[in-house]
Amino acid sequence: MPRDVRSLESPSPRGARQPRRHLMVRSAGPEAVRSILVVVDGSDASNYALSLACETAMRVHASLFGLHVIEVPRALPVDAELTADLERGEEIMSAAEKAASKYNLKLEGNIVQARHAGTAVVDEAAALRVDAVVIGLAYHRSYGRYEVGQMALSVLENAAAQVWIIRYPPRPDQLA
């Protein structure tokens, strides 16, 4: 990440002006992003996050990757053939690729099976060396509080890349 180091003049305790060195760190905004991984699950929140990721990728000329995670229950082997889930994943990925093509982008999609979606997202982000991971979240209240969810928390805690959480706007009845 590029850093700007500037010499800024700061007043000394006696009032004389002496140069001091301050480290000015520029945050890595969207323009510093060259590759984006967006998690897709077919939900409205995921589709909204995908559209924002596409707009960003188009604006900054970034590569775009899509990931759909099939969480495998512990009762089954992690490599179990989950035909219905895989077919749904293929449909979701095809829809994501089609949505990206509307922005003249090519989305490279991948479907993985894992015990925990968060771990799979972090591993995929590391393998692809992406600069940002984009996750769309639906508005969900549990016990009267807004809940982010395990997958998003895991990615926030463990990903080396930037993590962009896009909360889909709640319906009016969800805010009451």
Secondary structure as GFF3:
##gff-version 3
##sequence-region A 1 176
A	DSSP	beta_strand	4	11	.	.	.	ID=ss1
A	DSSP	beta_strand	17	24	.	.	.	ID=ss2
A	DSSP	three_ten_helix	30	32	.	.	.	ID=ss3
A	DSSP	beta_strand	35	39	.	.	.	ID=ss4
A	DSSP	alpha_helix	44	60	.	.	.	ID=ss5
A	DSSP	beta_strand	63	71	.	.	.	ID=ss6
A	DSSP	alpha_helix	83	101	.	.	.	ID=ss7
A	DSSP	beta_strand	107	114	.	.	.	ID=ss8
A	DSSP	alpha_helix	117	128	.	.	.	ID=ss9
A	DSSP	beta_strand	132	137	.	.	.	ID=ss10
A	DSSP	beta_strand	141	142	.	.	.	ID=ss11
A	DSSP	beta_strand	145	146	.	.	.	ID=ss12
A	DSSP	alpha_helix	150	158	.	.	.	ID=ss13
A	DSSP	beta_strand	162	167	.	.	.	ID=ss14
A	DSSP	three_ten_helix	172	174	.	.	.	ID=ss15
###
